[in-house]
């Protein structure tokens, strides 16, 4: 089981009801973790329209996760 630090922005923040959380997961990639979080929080955004960062570096969705990683899912954001 991995302990992951998560941070949420925009629509994901609204859906999760929090800006950040710690979770224990068996997900082995960022994509698998996002799928897990979709089931928990009801996220509806497709990964194709977002970026993912692990430990402050953009990475592919198949990025392997390790215990203690900090993961940020970055949805499209608009504003002015």
Rosetta constraint file for C-alpha pairs under 8 A:
AtomPair CA 1 CA 24 HARMONIC 6.12 0.50
AtomPair CA 1 CA 25 HARMONIC 5.51 0.50
AtomPair CA 1 CA 26 HARMONIC 5.08 0.50
AtomPair CA 1 CA 67 HARMONIC 7.75 0.50
AtomPair CA 2 CA 24 HARMONIC 5.39 0.50
AtomPair CA 2 CA 25 HARMONIC 5.28 0.50
AtomPair CA 2 CA 26 HARMONIC 6.17 0.50
AtomPair CA 2 CA 27 HARMONIC 7.89 0.50
AtomPair CA 2 CA 65 HARMONIC 7.96 0.50
AtomPair CA 2 CA 66 HARMONIC 6.42 0.50
AtomPair CA 2 CA 67 HARMONIC 4.42 0.50
AtomPair CA 2 CA 68 HARMONIC 7.06 0.50
AtomPair CA 3 CA 22 HARMONIC 6.84 0.50
AtomPair CA 3 CA 23 HARMONIC 5.71 0.50
AtomPair CA 3 CA 24 HARMONIC 4.48 0.50
AtomPair CA 3 CA 25 HARMONIC 6.51 0.50
AtomPair CA 3 CA 67 HARMONIC 5.14 0.50
AtomPair CA 3 CA 68 HARMONIC 5.42 0.50
AtomPair CA 3 CA 69 HARMONIC 7.43 0.50
AtomPair CA 4 CA 22 HARMONIC 5.66 0.50
AtomPair CA 4 CA 23 HARMONIC 5.42 0.50
AtomPair CA 4 CA 24 HARMONIC 6.23 0.50
AtomPair CA 4 CA 25 HARMONIC 7.35 0.50
AtomPair CA 4 CA 66 HARMONIC 7.96 0.50
AtomPair CA 4 CA 67 HARMONIC 6.35 0.50
AtomPair CA 4 CA 68 HARMONIC 5.31 0.50
AtomPair CA 4 CA 69 HARMONIC 5.27 0.50
AtomPair CA 4 CA 70 HARMONIC 6.01 0.50
AtomPair CA 4 CA 71 HARMONIC 7.07 0.50
AtomPair CA 5 CA 20 HARMONIC 7.41 0.50
AtomPair CA 5 CA 21 HARMONIC 6.08 0.50
AtomPair CA 5 CA 22 HARMONIC 4.63 0.50
AtomPair CA 5 CA 23 HARMONIC 6.68 0.50
AtomPair CA 5 CA 68 HARMONIC 6.83 0.50
AtomPair CA 5 CA 69 HARMONIC 6.21 0.50
AtomPair CA 5 CA 70 HARMONIC 4.57 0.50
AtomPair CA 5 CA 71 HARMONIC 6.10 0.50
AtomPair CA 6 CA 20 HARMONIC 5.36 0.50
AtomPair CA 6 CA 21 HARMONIC 5.28 0.50
AtomPair CA 6 CA 22 HARMONIC 6.02 0.50
AtomPair CA 6 CA 23 HARMONIC 7.59 0.50
AtomPair CA 6 CA 70 HARMONIC 5.88 0.50
AtomPair CA 6 CA 71 HARMONIC 4.96 0.50
AtomPair CA 6 CA 72 HARMONIC 5.85 0.50
AtomPair CA 7 CA 19 HARMONIC 5.76 0.50
AtomPair CA 7 CA 20 HARMONIC 4.26 0.50
AtomPair CA 7 CA 21 HARMONIC 6.67 0.50
AtomPair CA 7 CA 70 HARMONIC 7.78 0.50
AtomPair CA 7 CA 71 HARMONIC 6.47 0.50
AtomPair CA 7 CA 72 HARMONIC 4.97 0.50
AtomPair CA 7 CA 73 HARMONIC 7.11 0.50
AtomPair CA 8 CA 12 HARMONIC 5.50 0.50
AtomPair CA 8 CA 13 HARMONIC 4.74 0.50
AtomPair CA 8 CA 16 HARMONIC 7.79 0.50
AtomPair CA 8 CA 18 HARMONIC 7.31 0.50
AtomPair CA 8 CA 19 HARMONIC 5.01 0.50
AtomPair CA 8 CA 20 HARMONIC 5.89 0.50
AtomPair CA 8 CA 72 HARMONIC 6.33 0.50
AtomPair CA 8 CA 73 HARMONIC 6.34 0.50
AtomPair CA 8 CA 74 HARMONIC 7.35 0.50
AtomPair CA 9 CA 13 HARMONIC 4.80 0.50
AtomPair CA 9 CA 14 HARMONIC 7.91 0.50
AtomPair CA 9 CA 19 HARMONIC 6.67 0.50
AtomPair CA 9 CA 73 HARMONIC 7.53 0.50
AtomPair CA 9 CA 74 HARMONIC 6.49 0.50
AtomPair CA 9 CA 75 HARMONIC 7.05 0.50
AtomPair CA 10 CA 14 HARMONIC 6.51 0.50
AtomPair CA 10 CA 75 HARMONIC 6.90 0.50
AtomPair CA 10 CA 77 HARMONIC 6.78 0.50
AtomPair CA 11 CA 15 HARMONIC 6.16 0.50
AtomPair CA 11 CA 75 HARMONIC 7.21 0.50
AtomPair CA 12 CA 16 HARMONIC 5.98 0.50
AtomPair CA 12 CA 43 HARMONIC 6.59 0.50
AtomPair CA 12 CA 75 HARMONIC 7.35 0.50
AtomPair CA 13 CA 17 HARMONIC 5.82 0.50
AtomPair CA 13 CA 18 HARMONIC 5.54 0.50
AtomPair CA 13 CA 19 HARMONIC 5.33 0.50
AtomPair CA 14 CA 18 HARMONIC 7.06 0.50
AtomPair CA 15 CA 41 HARMONIC 6.16 0.50
AtomPair CA 15 CA 42 HARMONIC 6.79 0.50
AtomPair CA 15 CA 43 HARMONIC 6.41 0.50
AtomPair CA 16 CA 41 HARMONIC 5.32 0.50
AtomPair CA 16 CA 42 HARMONIC 7.93 0.50
AtomPair CA 16 CA 43 HARMONIC 7.90 0.50
AtomPair CA 25 CA 33 HARMONIC 7.45 0.50
AtomPair CA 27 CA 32 HARMONIC 5.24 0.50
AtomPair CA 27 CA 33 HARMONIC 5.09 0.50
AtomPair CA 27 CA 36 HARMONIC 7.62 0.50
AtomPair CA 27 CA 65 HARMONIC 7.58 0.50
AtomPair CA 28 CA 32 HARMONIC 6.53 0.50
AtomPair CA 28 CA 33 HARMONIC 7.32 0.50
AtomPair CA 28 CA 64 HARMONIC 5.65 0.50
AtomPair CA 28 CA 65 HARMONIC 5.40 0.50
AtomPair CA 28 CA 66 HARMONIC 7.78 0.50
AtomPair CA 29 CA 33 HARMONIC 6.23 0.50
AtomPair CA 29 CA 61 HARMONIC 6.98 0.50
AtomPair CA 29 CA 62 HARMONIC 5.34 0.50
AtomPair CA 29 CA 63 HARMONIC 5.31 0.50
AtomPair CA 29 CA 64 HARMONIC 4.45 0.50
AtomPair CA 29 CA 65 HARMONIC 5.28 0.50
AtomPair CA 30 CA 34 HARMONIC 6.16 0.50
AtomPair CA 30 CA 52 HARMONIC 7.47 0.50
AtomPair CA 30 CA 61 HARMONIC 5.29 0.50
AtomPair CA 30 CA 62 HARMONIC 6.04 0.50
AtomPair CA 30 CA 63 HARMONIC 5.76 0.50
AtomPair CA 30 CA 64 HARMONIC 6.75 0.50
AtomPair CA 30 CA 65 HARMONIC 6.62 0.50
AtomPair CA 30 CA 71 HARMONIC 7.86 0.50
AtomPair CA 31 CA 35 HARMONIC 6.25 0.50
AtomPair CA 31 CA 47 HARMONIC 7.75 0.50
AtomPair CA 31 CA 61 HARMONIC 5.06 0.50
AtomPair CA 31 CA 62 HARMONIC 6.05 0.50
AtomPair CA 31 CA 63 HARMONIC 7.90 0.50
AtomPair CA 32 CA 36 HARMONIC 6.24 0.50
AtomPair CA 33 CA 37 HARMONIC 6.22 0.50
AtomPair CA 34 CA 38 HARMONIC 6.10 0.50
AtomPair CA 35 CA 39 HARMONIC 6.60 0.50
AtomPair CA 36 CA 40 HARMONIC 6.48 0.50
AtomPair CA 37 CA 41 HARMONIC 5.71 0.50
AtomPair CA 37 CA 42 HARMONIC 7.37 0.50
AtomPair CA 37 CA 43 HARMONIC 7.05 0.50
AtomPair CA 38 CA 42 HARMONIC 4.78 0.50
AtomPair CA 38 CA 43 HARMONIC 4.43 0.50
AtomPair CA 38 CA 44 HARMONIC 6.84 0.50
AtomPair CA 39 CA 43 HARMONIC 7.40 0.50
AtomPair CA 45 CA 49 HARMONIC 7.23 0.50
AtomPair CA 45 CA 50 HARMONIC 7.85 0.50
AtomPair CA 45 CA 75 HARMONIC 7.71 0.50
AtomPair CA 46 CA 50 HARMONIC 7.12 0.50
AtomPair CA 47 CA 51 HARMONIC 7.28 0.50
AtomPair CA 49 CA 75 HARMONIC 6.89 0.50
AtomPair CA 49 CA 76 HARMONIC 6.82 0.50
AtomPair CA 50 CA 73 HARMONIC 6.98 0.50
AtomPair CA 50 CA 74 HARMONIC 5.53 0.50
AtomPair CA 50 CA 75 HARMONIC 4.68 0.50
AtomPair CA 50 CA 76 HARMONIC 6.21 0.50
AtomPair CA 51 CA 58 HARMONIC 7.11 0.50
AtomPair CA 51 CA 59 HARMONIC 7.87 0.50
AtomPair CA 51 CA 73 HARMONIC 6.09 0.50
AtomPair CA 51 CA 74 HARMONIC 5.08 0.50
AtomPair CA 51 CA 75 HARMONIC 6.70 0.50
AtomPair CA 52 CA 58 HARMONIC 5.84 0.50
AtomPair CA 52 CA 59 HARMONIC 6.10 0.50
AtomPair CA 52 CA 60 HARMONIC 7.09 0.50
AtomPair CA 52 CA 61 HARMONIC 6.74 0.50
AtomPair CA 52 CA 71 HARMONIC 7.22 0.50
AtomPair CA 52 CA 72 HARMONIC 5.78 0.50
AtomPair CA 52 CA 73 HARMONIC 4.65 0.50
AtomPair CA 52 CA 74 HARMONIC 5.92 0.50
AtomPair CA 53 CA 57 HARMONIC 5.04 0.50
AtomPair CA 53 CA 58 HARMONIC 4.13 0.50
AtomPair CA 53 CA 59 HARMONIC 5.58 0.50
AtomPair CA 53 CA 71 HARMONIC 5.77 0.50
AtomPair CA 53 CA 72 HARMONIC 5.20 0.50
AtomPair CA 53 CA 73 HARMONIC 6.58 0.50
AtomPair CA 53 CA 74 HARMONIC 7.78 0.50
AtomPair CA 54 CA 58 HARMONIC 6.49 0.50
AtomPair CA 54 CA 59 HARMONIC 6.67 0.50
AtomPair CA 54 CA 69 HARMONIC 6.58 0.50
AtomPair CA 54 CA 70 HARMONIC 5.62 0.50
AtomPair CA 54 CA 71 HARMONIC 4.63 0.50
AtomPair CA 54 CA 72 HARMONIC 6.54 0.50
AtomPair CA 55 CA 69 HARMONIC 6.07 0.50
AtomPair CA 55 CA 70 HARMONIC 4.97 0.50
AtomPair CA 55 CA 71 HARMONIC 6.42 0.50
AtomPair CA 56 CA 70 HARMONIC 7.54 0.50
AtomPair CA 56 CA 71 HARMONIC 7.92 0.50
AtomPair CA 59 CA 63 HARMONIC 6.36 0.50
AtomPair CA 65 CA 69 HARMONIC 6.67 0.50
